[in-house]
Amino acid sequence: MRHLMHLAAIALVATACGGGGGESAADSSAAAASTEAAPAAAASFDPATITPAMLAQGDSLFHGLIGATSCQACHGADAAQGTVAPVLTDAEWLHSDGSWEGIYKTVQAGVSQPKKFTSMMPPDGGIPMTEEHRRAVTAYVYKLSHK
């Protein structure tokens, strides 16, 4: 039994250190990067793919029910009363073309040089955001101005 435990520990260490698989650390990193990039590259920004579940999740993210901060703090609870950041319910877009993909890219990159407001927006609103969360909150914001 002890012998099996030692073998398992050695296998675990070898795997964690990159051994045993025959691929280099660079190969592993490249494979991980391509796996992570593939969903984003394949993701559609066709508004017809926005689901009610996605909108509900986006609403929760926007209002701070999920995550460490909320978009409403700067854009207003109804996204139409932004005092330090733009209103998100009209047709005027300061940092994108107003498409779902454009909004996504703005949220992802943040706004370091605001055009009309003094407050900057950090990437992802300043919270660690998963791809699913970023897509959901940007779908929600897209729908606010595209009824």
Secondary structure, DSSP 8 states (H G I E B T S, - for coil): -HHHHHHHHHHHHHHHTT-SSS--HHHHHHHHHHHHHHHHHH----GGG--HHHHHHHHHHHTTSSSSS-THHHH-TTSS--SSS--SSSS--SSS-SSHHHHHHHHHH-BSS-SS-S--B-GGGGS---HHHHHHHHHHHHHHH--
